Amino acid sequence: MEITEITSDGLKRELKVTIGASELEKRVKARLDELKNQVNLKGFRPGKVPLNHLRKIYGRSVMAEVLEKTISESTQKAISDRKERPALEPDISVTEDKDEMEKVIAGDADLAYTISFEVLPEFEITDLAKLKFEKLIVDVGEEEIETGLKNIHEDAVTYTKKEGKAEDGDQVTIDYTGKIDGKEFDGGSAEDAPIVLGKGQFIPGFEEGLTGVKAGDKKVIDCKFPDEYLAKELAGKNARFDVTVKEVAAPELVELDDDFAKKIGFETLAALREGVEAKLKEDFEATSRAKLKRSLLDGLDEAHKFELPASLIDREFGSVWQQVNSELEKAGRSFEDEGTSEEKARKEYQELAERRVRLGLVLSEIGEKNTIKISDEEVHQALIERAQQFPGQEREVYEYYQKNPEARAELRVPIFENKVVDFILELATVSEKKVTAKELFEDGEKDGEKDADA
């Protein structure tokens, strides 16, 4: 086997591999010798079929098998001998000249093909002990517990039809049709819509316009969509709603006592309070962890700048871009509806893809150098948790992952990533900062949006 380097440009590599016709012939003969003891041909005793006769019958198929195996083995050896790590499966290019290929199959010419691939970059991991992060801490006090109890209590409210005018806290059931500049708009109409006055479920001015209405009333409500409204095509625009009031109902709250607690699965009100406290602590810790992890990933991204394999970026971008377009299509929206353009969105998601690839490589390198492993038990537990996310379909989900190695491998990604994050946090300096619950949850960016997806 002869290997010639054609290209070595940055992370790009191209090699020419040549396998002599004599080497191929040796492999063909060895394979035909194996077949001699396996095939049954009329007129010949087992193992006594002449080699030339076997070659006449099976020669082309054996040569095709030999070529496929030889290319696979020689490709692996060519790369391993160079001690390089391909970013993705190498591209293999064999001549498309039919005459030339016929000569190879006939044993009259050497096999020559090219291997094209990108290698993973070599880079130094920053000193993890010098990294500094801040973890936000929220103390669960009486105020937070009382708020949690109040929310649970209010969620259990029932409404009873009443005569008279609607007041704050009442539920008003209405039909409405919204128009902008005299034209109806998507999502601006509904029938039998229940609205609790004072909850702030609609745009400013709408609920206020329903205060004092009675069943059977018809009313026109003028209001304006906020400038920062999520649906960009409606943001800042004036709208007029034609409303028909179907029913007005007053809220009825049961007593917040042991009986109420028992109805929702707790022995006593005290046990419910403990449950609320435990859930708040869990939620606060999860959010704090997500923010700390994002801060850590930001730090790693900033500390590591190196050339990235374009093939990995293209694959990551393609996956993200397909998902983005699929969600827009499903929602019947465009990039302009989202307040951007396709060009700007492409640039944004290209940067996101580069970040994810970079962090994936960094986390992988840290995990490999520090022998961070994932046990079968951890993957099994993750599989159980995934199945539990689909009530009634647990068995089907479990069997799907058991039968699909690639899907099961995906379960390992977040486990590995979180174990590496935990390892880094043990080395880094992590200070704590006490904040309020409101401060903890105040963040315009979704937690995890910039995670590595390593």
BELRA-V467106 format. One record per helix or strand of 2 or more residues. SS is the DSSP state (hx for helix, st for strand). FROM is the first residue (numbers start at 1). TO is the last residue. If there is no record, write none. Layout:
SS,FROM,TO  SS,FROM,TO
This chain:
st,2,9  st,12,19  hx,21,36  hx,51,81  st,91,94  hx,98,106  st,111,119  hx,128,130  st,132,137  hx,142,155  st,158,161  st,171,180  st,183,196  hx,206,210  st,218,224  st,238,252  hx,258,263  hx,269,303  hx,310,331  hx,342,369  hx,376,387  hx,394,403  hx,405,427  st,429,434  hx,437,441
